[in-house]
């Protein structure tokens, strides 16, 4: 079983749609969680950290369920500029910092 | 401005040749990382370093070597032993001490191709 798994995608949605991505992780000792966004052939950029209480940043909402070892990202009112690959990242901290990446879910927002 | 600088942006390697990818950061971060990304796939960890003069193998270290002589610099050498080096290479850094923010910051990447 992979350490971090994500919806395989791709997701093709119309502008204005709401889309949700799911991520599961295998190590129950994982400490912190993130969503990164990566455009084609560019570096990943931090979208948001994920907290146990859930957190929201504009049109983006992240949720964490430690009991189920599950993380989600919800994007409301999708824009063309949201088209990218979304990476779920878990910090295992088994030796200092150890960030493990999911394979990513590709989103295409269509006009 | 603080950040991570990778160079070159594009690199070509001949058969049997060693090449070195540069990574420099001025964020005063203790930890630095090298990842490899193949088309349509996620990032895989090659090497990481939590402190100067110390580094650890990641999941796919074979055929690669690193050094960490200075806090700011973490160069990656792709040796001739790496038989399939064509990929997008990303360098990253993060603070180590708790409470300083543990997010990863990335350089803009190096695309390595074999001639």
Boltz contact constraints between the chains, C-beta under 6 A:
constraints:
  - contact:
      token1: [A, 43]
      token2: [B, 90]
      max_distance: 6.0
  - contact:
      token1: [A, 43]
      token2: [B, 106]
      max_distance: 6.0
  - contact:
      token1: [A, 43]
      token2: [B, 108]
      max_distance: 6.0
  - contact:
      token1: [A, 43]
      token2: [B, 109]
      max_distance: 6.0
  - contact:
      token1: [A, 44]
      token2: [B, 106]
      max_distance: 6.0
  - contact:
      token1: [A, 46]
      token2: [B, 103]
      max_distance: 6.0
  - contact:
      token1: [A, 96]
      token2: [B, 50]
      max_distance: 6.0
  - contact:
      token1: [A, 96]
      token2: [B, 96]
      max_distance: 6.0
  - contact:
      token1: [A, 97]
      token2: [B, 31]
      max_distance: 6.0
  - contact:
      token1: [A, 97]
      token2: [B, 94]
      max_distance: 6.0
  - contact:
      token1: [A, 97]
      token2: [B, 102]
      max_distance: 6.0
  - contact:
      token1: [A, 99]
      token2: [B, 104]
      max_distance: 6.0
  - contact:
      token1: [A, 101]
      token2: [B, 42]
      max_distance: 6.0
  - contact:
      token1: [A, 101]
      token2: [B, 43]
      max_distance: 6.0
  - contact:
      token1: [A, 102]
      token2: [B, 42]
      max_distance: 6.0
  - contact:
      token1: [A, 103]
      token2: [B, 42]
      max_distance: 6.0
  - contact:
      token1: [A, 104]
      token2: [B, 42]
      max_distance: 6.0
